[in-house]
Amino acid sequence: MNKKKVLEAVKEIETEKGISKEILKDAVEESFRFAFCKKIEDEFRIDRRTGKQIKSKDAVKLPDALVRVDVDLDKAKIKIFHQWLVVREDDIKDDYIEMSIDEAKEKNPKIKLGDFYEEELSVDSMKDKDVGRFVSCFKQKINKAEKDALLAVFENKIGTIVTADVEKCDKFNVIVNLLGKTSATLYKDDLIGDEKFQVGDQIKVYVVGIGKDDKRGSLVKVSRSCPEFLAELFKNEIHEIYDGTVEIKKIARLPGRRSKVCVWSSDSNVDPSGSCIGQNGTRIQEIVQQLGNYTKDSKEKIDVITWSPNIGLFMAEIIKPAELVGMVEDKEKGYITAVVTDDTLPVAIGLKGINIRLASMLTGYEKVSIITESDANESGLQYKTFEEYQIEAKEEERKAFRERQEELRAKIAARGRRPQTNILVTTLEEEKPVEETPEVEETIEETTPIETPETVKVETKEPETVETVEPETEEVKKPAKPEEHKDVVTTTTLEFLEKSLEEEKKEKKDKAGAKKKKKVEKKEEKEVKEEKKNVVKMDIYSEEELAEFENEEYEEDYDEEDYSDYDDDDYYDEGR
């Protein structure tokens, strides 16, 4: 093997692949180390009596020989050494990698215990078999280094759409250049239908990932036919999907023919399928224009449908515009039989059964069959009607709503706060109307004082009347307390509970702000007090003038009015 040719090839790889010099140096050293370890092992296994190599099945597993390689790419130097660890005679366990101190001193008097005795090996001693080992190891190292370099460049591009330039194309494959860094191959399965390109065209491709290098293409794997490519187009073209208002649940795609995209939104005020289609189909047409560059009639068609967790409602959306009457579902055997009206059977099946294939992809069932309502009735097929699926879906929605309410209540209870009183209250039993008691009103009228002699007699019997009226009024008032009804279920609206959580957060912020404000005010007060202490007071009056002010006598100018009348209680009684 020629050293110069090896190092020149390494420099070419550095410029072409963009791999750093340090990585290339490590790859060369590791490849020489591997090749010479195998070379030494082969030489050790030669039988001295016959001169032939011991067969691998009869050979004993040997450890890797100790080989040290020094490579200097700038000076074009390669040095290789075979090493033995120097130990005592009694401590030798394997003379393949160890040497006694006495034997080592005979060759090098300056050597010590624990050092390595080295013998230099020549690169020219490598045979064709050794060169093949070196090349295979070096290729593996370079491929790994190239893959790591590509990962650093395309780490943020995996799972996205990038624009590529067509470098070469034929009837089977299309080779494109990605970001000016590397080339990638679009195979026939990666293209949409029968689309054709020319050299220099700019096309959009989906970066699937980075895989193993093979003879057919490069490390970066790209595609235009995968469902993820269509999902990314929706994300780039439709704002509601980009910001998360609308979510893509599933995609079933037959590239170049038809695709079904299932969308869903948690916001009840948003129409997920309508937002994707756009006014007069403008949004969906923008996406269709990017799927293939062949004739208009052969462009891929896209159906946008609303996803539902209920399998019956979901199947009704999949086979539209056909009308679903009912369905039979068998999860164990993995099949679905959909029953449609007699006049919509061809639409439900689709051209060459394409709708059935897409329905199988979306539902996850291996076998999907569609029959007419009349055939189902003639065969006596027992199926679940579409109305029953609708009722079931409503019950599932109510259950999910109650679960969300319980979660919100649990959050509020965990924070130690009770909900406010503006809640909706429903009773399990209807409240009974309060019975009218006209007799009570009559007795009360009789007990009211009237200025007649007869009423005086009634007043004398007032205690008896009170005794008869009080129990009756108590019996009437007891059932008139609907607040104390025990069978009450309280349901809190989600808006209120969310509002209460927001108010609680706001209160915490206000409290924190008030505390900060108080701290600032206290600090300011302290500063003011300190300033007042430091202020030098100036005497306005002299001590003699102050003494004169104290000795002065003031005359009382107020009127000498007698206020003793106001102390009498009769004065206030008269004013009532």
Buried (B, 14 or more C-beta within 10 A) or exposed (E): BEEEEBBEEBEEBBEEBBBEEEBBBBBBBBBBBBBBBBBBBBEEBEEEEEEEEBEEEEEEEBEEBBBBBEBEBEEBEBEBBBBBBBBEEEEBEEEBBBBBBEBBBEEEEEBEEEBBBBEEBEBEEBEEEBBEBBBEBBEBBBBEBBBEBBBEBBEEBBEEBBEBBBEEBEEEBBBBBBEEEBBBBBBEEBBBBEBEBEEEBEBBBBBBEBEEBEEEBBBBBBBBBBBBBBBBBBBBBBEBBEEEBBBBBBBBBBBBBBBBBBBBBEEEEEBBBBBBBBEEEEBBEBBBEBBBBBEEEEBBBBBBBBBBEBBBBBBBBBBBEBBBBBBBBEEEEBBBBBBBBEEBBEBBBBEEEBBBBBBBBBBEBEEBEBBBBEEBEEEEBEBBBBEEBBEBBEEEEEEEEEEEBEEBBEBBEEEEBEBEEEEEEEEEEEEEEEEEBEEBEEBEEEBEEEEEEEBEEBEEEEEEBEEEBEEEEEEBEEEEEEEEEEEEEEEBEEEBBEEBBEEBEEEEEEEEEEEEEEEEEEEEEEEEEEEEEEEEEEEEEEEEEEEEEEEEEEEEEEEEEEEEEEEEEEEEEEEE
